[in-house]
Amino acid sequence: MKHHNISTSNVSRETFEQINSTFTEHQEALNSYLDQLLWWNKRVNLVSRNVPRETIENHLRHSLLLEHLEGFKSAENIVDAGTGGGLPGLPLALTNPTKGFVLNDIVSKKCLAIKQIVRKLNVANVQVADSSIENIQETHPFLLISKHAFKINDLYNMTSHLPWKSIILYKGTDFKKELDGITPSLSIECHNLSEGGKFYKGKALIEIQRK
């Protein structure tokens, strides 16, 4: 672990306020997605069953925090690995229509549900890929993102051959144990989200770049 360059910064309260503004600006589209997600979740296990709508809305806001990282701002193509019910990729696609997104999951029935949601919402900048992330067909540089779907070392080992420019993961602040077994030196920035309140306590965005 010592061969990695790890730094930490705190995401400001102003950033959380900006996310609330973004949510309000795109509220109609995001609520339509939330409606679809809850409808499909009764048929396909996309998120935890019986979770309240308010909690899922918090996860949508959590997803949008990635917008404020430079790695996302500069990315034209984004791949969401282990997207499940479309988090974080679909909310980000709804609020960033000029960027291209691939939502990837190995579970076919989840991908089928996401395809139907994308079609229902008429989201033009999203493709859905039903495969293991290591087999994703991407030849151009992209940003790889994932929300609690993989351990860092597992995802890195599965995708080290792919042309990703950086990886941003939704993790806890205790992520360092997940770096075991990664031999190449990485530059890692931990963006601590604790300033956002109770829901974000112990949460972080982990931004990884190859040296």
Residue, then its C-alpha position, 0 to 999 in steps of 0.5 A: m500500500k505504501h507505493h500508492n500516493i494517497s491524499t484526502s480532501n473534504v467535499s465542501r458544504e457548498t458542493f452539497e448545496q450545488i447538488n441540491s440546486t442541480f436536483t431541483e433543476h432536473q427534478e421532473a426527470l429525476n422523479s420520473y426515473l425514481d418512479q420507474l425504479l420503484w415500479w421495476n424494483k417490485r419485479v426485479n431486485l434493483v435496489s434493496r426491497n422495501v426501501p423508502r422513496e426518501t432513501i432512494e432520493n438520497h442515493l440519487r443526490h449521492s450519485l450526483l456528487l460526482e459531477h463536481l470532480e474534475g475527472f468527471k468534468s473532463a470526461e466525454n465517455i463514462v462507463d458505470a460498472g455494476t450499475g444495478g438499478g442505474l446508480p450512479g450512471l442514470p442520474l448523471a446521464l439525465t443531468n449531463p446530456t452531452k456526455g455519453f454513458v454505458l451502464n454495465d451489469i452482468v445480471s441480464k434481468k437488471c439490464l433488461a429493466i434498465k433498458q426499459i427505463v431508458r426507453k421510457l425516459n427517452v434518454a438519448n445518451v445512454q447505452v446498456a451493456d449486459s456483460s462482465i466489465e472485463n469484457i466491455q467493448e470500449t476502445h476510446p479513453f473513458l471514466l470508469i465509475s461504480k457505486h459499491a459494486f466492487k472492491i477496489n482491487d477486484l475492479y482494478n484487476m478486471t479492468s487494468h487492460l481497458p483504456w480508462k483514464s481514471i476510476i471514481l468509486y463510491k466507497g467508505t473512508d476506510f477503503k485502504k484495505e481494498l488496495d491489497g494486491i494492486t502492484p502498480s503505483l496509483s495516485i488516489e484522492c479520497h474526497n471525504l463526504s462527511e460535511g454533507g450530514k448524517f447520510y454521508k457520514g463515513k462515505a467518500l468518493i475515491e478517485i484513482q489514476r495510473k501514475 
